[in-house]
Amino acid sequence: MTERERPPGKIDPTVPTVARMYDYFLGGKDNFPADREAAEKILELSSQGGANVREVARANRGFLVRAVEAVARAGVRQFLDIGTGLPTQDNVHQVAHRIIPDAKVVYSDNDPIVLVHARALLADNPDTVIIDGDAHDPKGLLAAAAHHLDFSRPVAILAVALFHFFGDDDEVAGIVRALREPLVPGSHLIVSHAYVEKGQSTLDRRIGTEDVYRRTTSGALHWRDHDMVRTFFDGLELLEPGLVPVQNWRNDDPFIAPGLEKGGILGGVGRVPQSWSR
């Protein structure tokens, strides 16, 4: 996105957004100078600790693809992707439709640029829609999604690289409870979340990284440890190999890119059991 392009309404191109920064990490062009500046600062800070945020972003995307494939092969025909971000290669509907051609997919985001791009991409796809939804209001988001999805049948809910942009642990726990509440047996919850291995990040780097994200529209970046992220799946059947670094989740590729050894993103997929008790 060049400086000459006029952004859609309600967009301040001088304030970075995590969606456009993630687009930049993945090599996309739907971003502004402010997004690129913030993203480069994150790349610099992470490289100081031997990490590679570009590879982390790619690994997270690979996890999303493999998780959607696994859930679709299990027979789930409905997907709700929350905080979807800007369209890229192998979006949820594209992955799901390779396995289930008539799968229904609802994307949810509240970034105006995401909404514009996704609506253009999905204009001719009757089984896939995007809604203007805010994860801070999960009940409202679910109500909007229910116009397109049948929650009396299994649904896969994706919260991929989402919750680490919420600083309040209690709020995140409440959001997860609300998202799980309408799910019937056979439904799935797909989650990935940023983490850092103990001792692998200095206080200065963490403060610097948090400061960059504090200046974005999300206003936060909050790492959580394995035990905390694991609670999102309490009561669910956690699919093998469990909650692991995303590059290790059912990945048959023997090559693991450098820069993923010192933290990154945890990923897991939980299935709602037949004995489900809300």
C-alpha positions in Angstrom: 0.0 0.0 0.0 1.6 3.2 -1.1 1.5 6.6 0.6 -0.5 7.9 -2.4 -3.4 5.6 -1.8 -6.2 7.1 0.3 -7.2 4.7 3.0 -10.8 3.9 3.7 -12.7 5.9 6.3 -12.0 5.6 10.0 -8.4 4.7 9.4 -5.5 6.6 10.8 -2.5 5.5 8.7 -0.1 7.1 11.3 -1.2 4.5 13.9 0.1 1.0 13.4 -2.3 -2.0 13.5 -1.3 -5.5 14.4 -3.1 -6.8 11.2 -1.0 -4.6 8.9 2.2 -5.4 10.9 1.5 -9.1 10.5 0.9 -8.6 6.8 4.3 -7.0 6.6 5.9 -9.8 8.5 4.4 -12.2 6.0 5.8 -10.2 3.0 2.5 -8.5 2.2 2.0 -5.0 0.8 -1.2 -3.9 2.6 0.5 -1.7 5.2 1.5 1.9 5.8 4.9 3.4 6.7 3.9 3.5 10.4 3.2 -0.2 10.3 6.5 -1.0 8.6 8.4 1.2 11.1 6.8 -0.6 14.1 7.3 -4.0 12.5 11.0 -3.3 11.8 11.4 -2.3 15.4 10.0 -5.7 16.5 12.2 -7.5 14.0 15.2 -5.6 15.5 14.3 -6.4 19.1 13.6 -10.1 18.4 16.8 -10.5 16.5 18.8 -9.3 19.4 17.6 -12.4 21.3 18.2 -14.7 18.4 14.6 -14.9 17.4 13.1 -14.3 13.9 9.6 -12.8 13.9 9.1 -13.3 10.2 9.7 -17.1 10.7 7.4 -17.0 13.8 4.6 -15.5 11.6 5.1 -18.1 8.9 5.1 -20.9 11.5 1.9 -19.6 12.9 0.3 -19.5 9.5 1.4 -23.1 8.9 -0.2 -24.1 12.1 -3.5 -22.5 11.1 -3.4 -24.4 7.8 -2.7 -27.8 9.4 -5.2 -27.2 12.2 -8.0 -26.4 9.8 -7.1 -29.4 7.6 -7.3 -31.7 10.7 -10.6 -30.3 11.8 -12.1 -30.4 8.4 -11.0 -34.1 8.0 -12.7 -34.8 11.3 -16.0 -33.7 9.6 -16.5 -30.1 10.9 -18.2 -28.1 8.2 -18.4 -24.7 9.9 -15.6 -22.3 10.9 -15.5 -19.0 12.7 -12.1 -17.2 12.4 -11.9 -14.4 15.0 -9.4 -11.6 14.4 -8.7 -13.0 11.0 -6.4 -10.2 9.8 -5.6 -9.3 6.2 -6.2 -12.0 3.5 -3.1 -13.9 2.5 -2.4 -17.3 1.0 -4.2 -20.3 2.3 -7.0 -18.5 4.2 -9.3 -20.6 6.3 -12.0 -20.9 3.6 -9.5 -21.9 1.0 -8.0 -24.6 3.2 -11.5 -25.9 4.3 -12.9 -25.9 0.8 -10.1 -28.1 -0.5 -11.5 -30.8 1.9 -15.2 -29.8 2.2 -16.2 -27.8 -0.8 -19.4 -26.5 0.8 -17.9 -25.6 4.2 -19.3 -22.4 5.7 -16.7 -19.9 6.9 -17.3 -16.7 8.9 -14.4 -14.3 9.4 -14.6 -11.6 12.1 -12.5 -8.5 12.4 -12.9 -4.9 13.3 -10.0 -3.4 11.4 -11.5 -1.3 8.5 -8.8 -2.3 6.0 -9.3 -6.0 6.8 -13.0 -5.6 6.2 -12.6 -3.8 2.9 -10.1 -6.4 1.5 -12.0 -9.4 2.8 -15.3 -8.2 1.4 -13.7 -7.7 -2.0 -12.1 -11.1 -1.9 -15.3 -12.9 -0.8 -17.8 -11.1 -3.0 -18.4 -14.1 -5.2 -18.2 -16.7 -2.4 -21.7 -17.4 -1.0 -20.4 -19.8 1.7 -17.9 -17.4 3.2 -18.6 -14.0 4.8 -16.9 -11.5 7.0 -18.6 -9.7 9.8 -17.5 -6.5 11.7 -16.9 -8.1 15.1 -14.9 -7.2 18.2 -13.5 -10.0 20.4 -14.0 -7.7 23.4 -17.7 -8.4 22.9 -17.8 -12.2 22.3 -21.5 -12.5 22.8 -22.3 -9.9 20.2 -19.8 -11.4 17.9 -21.4 -14.9 18.3 -24.8 -13.4 17.7 -23.7 -11.9 14.4 -22.0 -15.2 13.4 -25.2 -17.1 14.2 -26.9 -15.5 11.2 -24.5 -17.5 9.0 -23.6 -20.6 11.1 -25.7 -23.2 12.8 -24.4 -23.6 16.4 -26.6 -26.6 17.0 -24.1 -28.4 14.8 -20.3 -28.6 15.3 -18.3 -25.4 14.7 -14.6 -24.8 14.8 -13.7 -21.5 16.4 -10.3 -20.0 15.6 -8.5 -17.5 17.9 -5.1 -17.6 16.2 -2.5 -15.1 17.4 -5.3 -13.2 19.0 -5.4 -13.3 22.8 -1.8 -12.1 23.3 -3.1 -8.7 22.3 -5.4 -8.6 25.4 -3.6 -7.6 28.5 -6.2 -8.6 31.1 -6.1 -12.3 32.0 -9.5 -12.2 33.5 -11.0 -10.7 30.3 -9.3 -13.3 28.2 -10.7 -16.1 30.4 -14.2 -14.5 30.1 -13.9 -14.3 26.3 -12.8 -18.0 26.1 -15.8 -19.0 28.3 -18.2 -17.1 26.2 -16.8 -18.5 22.9 -17.0 -22.1 24.2 -20.5 -21.7 25.7 -22.6 -22.4 22.5 -20.4 -25.2 21.2 -21.9 -28.7 20.9 -20.0 -32.0 21.0 -17.7 -32.4 18.0 -16.9 -28.7 17.9 -13.3 -27.5 18.1 -11.3 -24.6 19.5 -8.1 -23.7 17.7 -5.8 -21.3 19.6 -2.3 -20.0 19.2 -0.6 -17.6 21.6 2.7 -15.8 22.0 5.2 -17.1 24.6 8.8 -16.7 25.5 11.0 -19.5 26.9 12.1 -18.8 30.4 15.4 -16.9 30.4 15.4 -16.2 26.7 14.2 -12.6 26.8 15.8 -9.7 28.7 13.6 -7.2 30.6 14.8 -4.5 28.2 13.7 -6.4 25.1 10.3 -7.3 26.6 9.7 -3.7 27.7 10.7 -2.5 24.2 8.5 -4.9 22.5 5.5 -4.2 24.7 6.1 -0.4 24.1 5.9 -0.9 20.3 2.6 -2.8 20.6 1.2 -0.3 23.2 1.4 2.3 20.4 -0.7 0.2 18.0 -4.5 0.2 17.9 -4.6 -3.0 19.9 -2.7 -1.3 22.7 -1.1 -4.4 24.3 1.1 -7.4 23.9 0.9 -9.9 26.7 2.9 -13.1 26.8 1.4 -16.0 28.7 3.1 -19.2 29.7 2.2 -22.7 28.7 0.1 -23.4 31.9 -2.1 -20.3 31.4 -2.7 -21.0 27.7 -3.5 -24.6 28.6 -6.5 -23.5 30.7 -8.2 -22.3 27.5 -8.7 -26.0 26.7 -9.9 -27.1 30.2 -12.6 -29.7 29.7 -11.8 -30.2 26.0 -10.0 -33.2 24.4 -6.7 -31.7 23.4 -5.7 -33.2 20.1 -2.2 -34.7 19.8 0.5 -33.5 20.1 -1.1 -31.2 22.6 -0.2 -27.6 23.3 3.2 -27.1 21.6 5.2 -24.6 19.6 3.2 -24.1 16.4 6.1 -25.3 14.2 5.8 -28.7 16.0 2.1 -29.2 15.7 1.6 -32.0 13.2 4.3 -30.7 11.0 5.8 -33.3 8.7 8.5 -30.9 7.4 11.8 -32.0 9.0 13.3 -28.5 8.4 12.5 -26.0 11.2 13.6 -22.5 10.3 16.2 -20.9 12.5 15.0 -18.3 14.9 12.2 -20.4 16.4 14.1 -22.0 19.3 13.7 -19.1 21.7 10.1 -18.7 22.1 7.4 -17.9 19.5 3.9 -19.1 19.5 2.2 -22.0 21.2 -0.7 -23.7 19.4 -3.3 -26.3 20.2 -6.6 -27.7 19.1 -9.3 -28.9 21.5 -12.4 -30.9 20.7 -15.6 -30.7 22.6 -16.3 -34.2 24.0 -19.6 -36.0 23.9 -19.8 -35.6 27.6 -19.6 -31.8 27.3 -20.8 -29.9 30.3 -20.9 -26.1 30.0 
